[in-house]
Amino acid sequence: MPAFTYDALPGRVVFAVGAFARVPAELDQMGATRVLLIADRSGLHWADRLGEQMGERIAARIDDVRVHVPVDRAEAAREQARASAADAIVTIGGGSATGLGKAVALTESLPILAVPTTYAGSEMTPIWGLTSDARKETGRDPRVQPRVVVYDPLLTLSLPPSIAGPSGMNAMAHCAEALYAEAASPLTSLMAEEGIRVLRRGLPPVVSAPDDLEARGDVLLGAYLAGAAFAAAGSGIHHKICHVLGGAYDLPHAEMHTVILPHALAFVAPAVPDAMARMARALGDADVPGAVYDLAVAIGAPVSLQAVGMPADRLDEAARLIVAAAPDYTPPVTRQDMRQLLGNAFRGLRPSVEVAVEIRSIA
C-alpha cells in the first residue's frame, strides 16, 4: 500500500464551450468591482470583448506582456494595480499573461480569475516565476493560485498550429514530471496519465484540423489535468533545465519544453520505471522518449535547440548552470550528462529507451 500526502489546492474551475460568457458573473461571486485586466497577444480579442461588457469595472489594463516575466514588467504592473486601486486580476492568454498576473498577486495579494487561451497549465498552479539578469527565479506561494479558472475551448480556436502544437507538448511535460516528481501520489498520477492520453489523442487533429472543437476540448482538458497534477506533485529535472535555458538565453517557452522533454525523459527513465510504464500505457508505445519525440515531429513542432535559437557556443555554459541549479535530483545530475543531453537536443536527435514493462502492466 503506498504512503503519500496530497494537498488539494483551492480553486474553482468552470469548463465548457461558451464558458467565457460567465466571467462577469464569476467576478460578481468574487466581489470584484475594480479589475486589473492583463492580456497577451492570444487574448487581446477576448480582453476587448470583456472590456466592452464590464465598462468601468475595468480599472486598468495591461497588454504589454513578455515571456518569462521580466522583473521590471512585474514592478510596473504592480504599480498599476496600486494606482488603479484594483481589487482583483483577470488574466486572458497563455502562460505569460497568467505569469504576470501571478507576479502582481505575489506582492499585492489580489485574487486572480484566469482565462487560458493556450495549453500552458500555469493557471492551475501556485508557482510563480520572475526573470532578472538572465536568471529565472521560481517559487510557490498560495497567493498566486488563481481563485477561479474559466476554460472555454472556443478561445483556443484562433491558436495557429505552430503555437497550439508546442503549447500542448508543454502540457505533456507537466504531466510527465507529475508522474515522477517528489510529491507524486496515486491521485496526481491518475490525473497525469489521463492528461497524457487526451493530449496524445487531441494534438494531431488540433494541428491538422484547427477547427475541430472536439480536439480542442481534448487538449484543453489535458492542459487542465496537467496543471492540476503538476501543481500538487511538483517538478523535476526537465523543468529545471527549461528554467535555466529560458532565463539565460530567452528561448521561447513552449517550444523549448517541446525540444527538451524527450531527452529529459530518456535521462530519468532508468530511475523511474513505474512512471515510464504509465506514460507508455497512455501513449500506446513502450518507447516513451521516442514516442514523445515522434509526436512532436508529427505535429510539426520543433525538435532541436538550434531551431529555437539556442547559441551553439553556450552549451557548455548551460550544462554548468543546470548542474549548479539542480544539486539534489534523482538520478544525480552531472555536467557530463547535461552536456550530452543538451548536445543531443541541440542537434535534434531522436532519443530511445527500452521500457522493461508491458504497456498495460500497471494497475
C-alpha positions as CSV (number, residue, x, y, z in Angstrom):
1,M,0.0,0.0,0.0
2,P,1.6,3.4,-1.0
3,A,2.1,6.1,1.6
4,F,1.5,9.6,0.3
5,T,0.5,13.2,1.2
6,Y,-1.8,15.0,-1.2
7,D,-2.6,18.7,-0.8
8,A,-5.8,19.5,-2.6
9,L,-5.3,23.0,-3.9
10,P,-8.2,25.5,-3.6
11,G,-9.9,27.0,-6.6
12,R,-13.0,26.9,-8.8
13,V,-12.9,25.5,-12.4
14,V,-15.5,26.3,-15.0
15,F,-15.0,24.2,-18.1
16,A,-17.5,24.4,-21.0
17,V,-17.9,25.6,-24.6
18,G,-19.1,29.2,-24.2
19,A,-17.9,29.5,-20.6
20,F,-16.2,32.8,-21.3
21,A,-19.7,34.5,-21.1
22,R,-19.7,33.6,-17.4
23,V,-16.7,35.6,-16.5
24,P,-18.6,38.7,-15.3
25,A,-20.9,36.5,-13.1
26,E,-17.8,34.7,-11.7
27,L,-16.3,38.1,-10.8
28,D,-19.6,39.1,-9.1
29,Q,-19.2,36.0,-6.9
30,M,-15.7,37.0,-6.1
31,G,-16.9,40.5,-5.1
32,A,-14.6,42.2,-7.6
33,T,-15.5,45.8,-8.5
34,R,-12.2,47.2,-9.9
35,V,-10.4,44.7,-12.2
36,L,-6.9,44.8,-13.4
37,L,-7.1,43.2,-16.8
38,I,-4.0,41.5,-18.2
39,A,-3.9,40.1,-21.7
40,D,-1.2,38.8,-24.0
41,R,-1.4,38.6,-27.8
42,S,-3.5,35.5,-27.9
43,G,-6.0,37.0,-25.5
44,L,-6.4,40.6,-26.9
45,H,-9.6,40.0,-28.8
46,W,-11.3,38.4,-25.8
47,A,-10.0,41.1,-23.5
48,D,-11.6,43.7,-25.8
49,R,-14.9,41.8,-25.5
50,L,-14.7,41.6,-21.7
51,G,-13.8,45.3,-21.6
52,E,-16.9,46.2,-23.6
53,Q,-19.1,44.1,-21.3
54,M,-17.7,45.4,-18.0
55,G,-17.1,49.0,-18.8
56,E,-15.8,51.0,-15.8
57,R,-15.3,47.8,-13.7
58,I,-12.0,47.5,-15.7
59,A,-9.9,49.8,-13.5
60,A,-6.7,49.3,-15.6
61,R,-5.5,47.1,-18.5
62,I,-2.1,45.8,-19.4
63,D,-1.3,44.3,-22.9
64,D,2.5,44.7,-22.7
65,V,3.3,41.1,-21.7
66,R,6.6,39.4,-22.1
67,V,7.6,35.7,-21.8
68,H,9.4,34.6,-18.6
69,V,8.0,37.7,-16.7
70,P,10.9,40.2,-16.5
71,V,11.1,41.8,-13.1
72,D,10.8,45.3,-14.5
73,R,7.5,44.4,-16.2
74,A,6.3,42.9,-12.9
75,E,7.1,46.0,-10.9
76,A,5.3,48.2,-13.5
77,A,2.2,46.0,-13.3
78,R,2.3,46.1,-9.5
79,E,2.4,49.9,-9.5
80,Q,-0.5,50.0,-12.0
81,A,-2.5,47.7,-9.7
82,R,-1.9,50.0,-6.7
83,A,-2.5,53.2,-8.7
84,S,-5.9,51.9,-10.0
85,A,-6.9,50.5,-6.6
86,A,-7.7,47.2,-8.2
87,D,-9.3,44.5,-6.1
88,A,-9.0,41.6,-8.5
89,I,-7.0,40.5,-11.5
90,V,-8.3,38.9,-14.7
91,T,-5.7,37.3,-17.0
92,I,-6.6,36.3,-20.5
93,G,-4.0,34.5,-22.6
94,G,-1.2,32.0,-22.2
95,G,1.4,31.4,-19.5
96,S,2.9,34.8,-19.9
97,A,-0.3,36.6,-19.1
98,T,-1.0,34.3,-16.2
99,G,2.6,34.7,-15.0
100,L,2.4,38.5,-14.9
101,G,-0.9,38.3,-13.0
102,K,0.8,36.0,-10.5
103,A,3.7,38.4,-10.1
104,V,1.2,41.1,-9.1
105,A,-0.7,38.8,-6.8
106,L,2.5,37.8,-5.1
107,T,3.0,41.3,-3.6
108,E,-0.4,42.8,-3.8
109,S,-2.4,39.8,-2.5
110,L,-5.2,40.2,-5.1
111,P,-7.4,37.3,-6.2
112,I,-6.9,36.1,-9.8
113,L,-9.5,34.9,-12.3
114,A,-7.6,33.2,-15.1
115,V,-8.9,32.6,-18.7
116,P,-6.4,30.5,-20.6
117,T,-6.2,30.7,-24.4
118,T,-3.3,28.3,-24.7
119,Y,-2.4,25.0,-23.1
120,A,0.2,26.3,-20.6
121,G,-1.5,25.0,-17.5
122,S,0.1,27.6,-15.2
123,E,-3.4,28.8,-14.3
124,M,-3.8,25.7,-12.1
125,T,-0.6,26.1,-10.1
126,P,0.7,28.2,-7.1
127,I,4.0,28.5,-8.9
128,W,5.4,31.9,-9.9
129,G,8.5,32.8,-12.0
130,L,10.4,36.0,-12.5
131,T,13.5,36.7,-14.7
132,S,16.3,39.2,-13.9
133,D,19.9,39.4,-15.1
134,A,19.4,36.4,-17.4
135,R,18.4,34.1,-14.5
136,K,14.9,32.8,-13.8
137,E,13.7,32.5,-10.2
138,T,10.7,30.4,-9.3
139,G,8.7,29.7,-6.2
140,R,5.5,28.5,-4.7
141,D,3.0,30.8,-2.9
142,P,-0.7,30.3,-2.2
143,R,-1.4,33.9,-3.0
144,V,-0.7,33.4,-6.7
145,Q,-3.0,30.4,-7.1
146,P,-5.9,31.7,-9.3
147,R,-9.2,31.6,-7.4
148,V,-11.3,30.9,-10.5
149,V,-10.2,29.4,-13.8
150,V,-12.6,29.6,-16.8
151,Y,-11.8,27.1,-19.6
152,D,-13.5,27.7,-22.9
153,P,-12.3,25.7,-26.0
154,L,-13.7,28.4,-28.2
155,L,-10.9,30.7,-27.1
156,T,-8.3,28.3,-28.4
157,L,-9.6,28.1,-32.0
158,S,-7.6,31.1,-33.1
159,L,-4.3,29.4,-32.0
160,P,-2.4,28.6,-35.2
161,P,-0.9,25.0,-35.4
162,S,2.6,26.4,-34.9
163,I,1.6,27.6,-31.4
164,A,-1.0,25.1,-30.5
165,G,1.3,22.1,-31.0
166,P,4.2,23.2,-28.8
167,S,1.7,24.6,-26.2
168,G,0.2,21.1,-26.0
169,M,3.6,19.5,-25.7
170,N,4.3,21.9,-22.8
171,A,1.2,20.5,-21.1
172,M,2.5,17.0,-21.7
173,A,5.8,18.0,-20.0
174,H,3.7,18.9,-16.9
175,C,2.0,15.5,-16.9
176,A,5.3,13.7,-17.3
177,E,7.0,15.4,-14.5
178,A,4.0,15.0,-12.2
179,L,4.4,11.2,-12.6
180,Y,7.9,11.1,-11.1
181,A,8.2,14.3,-9.0
182,E,9.0,14.0,-5.3
183,A,5.4,14.7,-4.2
184,A,3.7,12.4,-6.8
185,S,0.8,10.4,-5.4
186,P,-1.8,8.0,-6.8
187,L,-4.2,10.9,-7.3
188,T,-1.8,13.1,-9.2
189,S,-0.7,10.1,-11.3
190,L,-4.2,9.4,-12.3
191,M,-4.6,13.0,-13.5
192,A,-1.3,13.0,-15.2
193,E,-1.8,9.7,-17.0
194,E,-5.2,10.7,-18.3
195,G,-3.8,14.1,-19.3
196,I,-1.2,12.4,-21.5
197,R,-3.8,10.2,-23.0
198,V,-6.1,13.0,-24.1
199,L,-3.2,15.2,-25.2
200,R,-1.9,12.3,-27.4
201,R,-5.4,11.9,-28.8
202,G,-6.1,15.6,-29.4
203,L,-2.9,17.1,-30.6
204,P,-2.7,15.6,-34.1
205,P,-6.2,16.8,-35.1
206,V,-5.7,20.2,-33.4
207,V,-2.8,20.7,-35.8
208,S,-4.3,19.0,-38.9
209,A,-7.9,20.3,-38.5
210,P,-7.7,23.5,-36.4
211,D,-11.5,24.0,-36.4
212,D,-12.1,20.6,-34.7
213,L,-13.7,21.8,-31.5
214,E,-13.8,18.3,-30.0
215,A,-10.0,18.0,-30.4
216,R,-9.6,21.5,-28.9
217,G,-11.6,20.4,-25.9
218,D,-9.4,17.3,-25.5
219,V,-6.2,19.3,-25.5
220,L,-7.6,21.9,-23.1
221,L,-8.8,19.2,-20.8
222,G,-5.3,17.7,-21.0
223,A,-3.8,21.1,-20.1
224,Y,-6.1,21.4,-17.1
225,L,-5.2,17.9,-15.8
226,A,-1.6,18.6,-16.4
227,G,-1.6,21.8,-14.5
228,A,-3.6,20.3,-11.6
229,A,-1.3,17.3,-11.3
230,F,1.9,19.3,-11.7
231,A,0.7,21.8,-9.0
232,A,0.3,19.1,-6.4
233,A,3.2,16.8,-7.4
234,G,5.9,19.3,-8.2
235,S,8.5,19.3,-10.9
236,G,11.8,17.5,-11.8
237,I,14.9,17.9,-13.9
238,H,13.0,18.7,-17.1
239,H,11.6,21.9,-15.7
240,K,14.9,22.8,-14.1
241,I,16.7,22.5,-17.4
242,C,14.0,24.7,-19.1
243,H,14.0,27.3,-16.4
244,V,17.8,27.7,-16.8
245,L,17.7,27.8,-20.6
246,G,14.7,30.2,-20.6
247,G,16.2,32.6,-18.1
248,A,19.7,32.6,-19.5
249,Y,19.0,32.5,-23.2
250,D,15.5,33.9,-23.6
251,L,14.3,30.9,-25.6
252,P,10.6,30.6,-26.5
253,H,8.9,28.8,-23.6
254,A,6.6,26.1,-25.1
255,E,9.0,25.3,-28.0
256,M,11.9,24.9,-25.6
257,H,9.8,22.5,-23.4
258,T,8.9,20.5,-26.6
259,V,12.6,20.1,-27.5
260,I,13.9,19.1,-24.1
261,L,11.1,16.8,-23.0
262,P,12.1,13.6,-24.9
263,H,15.7,14.0,-23.8
264,A,14.8,14.6,-20.2
265,L,12.6,11.5,-20.2
266,A,15.4,9.4,-21.6
267,F,17.7,10.7,-18.8
268,V,15.3,9.9,-16.0
269,A,13.7,6.7,-17.5
270,P,16.0,4.1,-15.8
271,A,15.3,5.7,-12.3
272,V,11.5,5.9,-12.7
273,P,10.2,2.7,-14.3
274,D,6.7,3.0,-12.9
275,A,6.3,6.5,-14.3
276,M,7.6,5.4,-17.7
277,A,5.1,2.4,-17.7
278,R,2.2,4.8,-17.0
279,M,3.4,7.1,-19.8
280,A,3.8,4.1,-22.1
281,R,0.3,3.0,-21.4
282,A,-1.1,6.5,-22.1
283,L,0.9,6.9,-25.3
284,G,0.4,3.3,-26.5
285,D,4.1,2.9,-27.1
286,A,6.7,1.3,-24.8
287,D,9.5,3.6,-26.1
288,V,8.3,6.7,-24.2
289,P,11.1,9.2,-25.2
290,G,10.9,8.1,-28.8
291,A,7.1,8.3,-28.9
292,V,7.1,11.9,-27.4
293,Y,9.8,12.9,-30.0
294,D,7.7,11.3,-32.8
295,L,4.6,13.1,-31.7
296,A,6.4,16.5,-31.8
297,V,7.6,15.7,-35.3
298,A,4.1,14.6,-36.4
299,I,2.6,17.9,-35.3
300,G,5.3,20.0,-36.9
301,A,6.7,21.2,-33.6
302,P,10.5,22.0,-33.2
303,V,12.7,19.1,-32.0
304,S,16.1,20.9,-31.8
305,L,17.5,23.6,-29.6
306,Q,19.2,25.1,-32.7
307,A,15.8,25.6,-34.3
308,V,14.5,27.6,-31.2
309,G,17.5,29.9,-31.0
310,M,20.0,28.3,-28.6
311,P,23.5,29.5,-29.3
312,A,25.8,26.6,-30.1
313,D,28.7,28.2,-28.2
314,R,26.8,28.4,-24.9
315,L,26.1,24.7,-24.5
316,D,29.0,24.1,-22.1
317,E,27.9,27.1,-20.0
318,A,24.3,25.9,-20.0
319,A,25.4,22.5,-18.7
320,R,27.3,24.1,-15.8
321,L,24.3,26.3,-14.9
322,I,22.0,23.4,-14.8
323,V,24.2,21.3,-12.6
324,A,24.6,24.3,-10.2
325,A,20.8,24.7,-10.1
326,A,20.0,21.0,-9.6
327,P,22.1,19.7,-6.7
328,D,19.6,17.2,-5.2
329,Y,17.9,15.4,-8.1
330,T,17.4,11.7,-8.7
331,P,19.1,10.5,-10.7
332,P,22.1,12.7,-9.9
333,V,22.8,15.4,-12.4
334,T,26.3,15.7,-13.7
335,R,27.9,18.2,-16.0
336,Q,28.8,15.4,-18.5
337,D,25.2,14.1,-18.6
338,M,23.8,17.5,-19.1
339,R,26.3,18.4,-21.8
340,Q,25.4,15.2,-23.6
341,L,21.7,15.9,-23.2
342,L,22.0,19.4,-24.5
343,G,24.2,18.4,-27.4
344,N,21.6,15.7,-28.5
345,A,18.8,18.2,-28.1
346,F,20.7,20.9,-30.0
347,R,21.1,18.6,-33.0
348,G,17.5,17.3,-32.7
349,L,18.5,13.6,-32.3
350,R,15.7,11.1,-31.5
351,P,16.2,9.5,-28.1
352,S,15.1,6.0,-27.4
353,V,14.9,4.0,-24.2
354,E,13.6,0.5,-23.8
355,V,11.0,0.2,-21.0
356,A,11.2,-3.2,-19.2
357,V,7.4,-3.5,-18.6
358,E,4.4,-4.2,-20.7
359,I,2.4,-1.2,-21.6
360,R,-0.7,-2.4,-19.7
361,S,1.2,-4.0,-16.7
362,I,0.4,-1.2,-14.2
363,A,-2.9,-1.4,-12.4
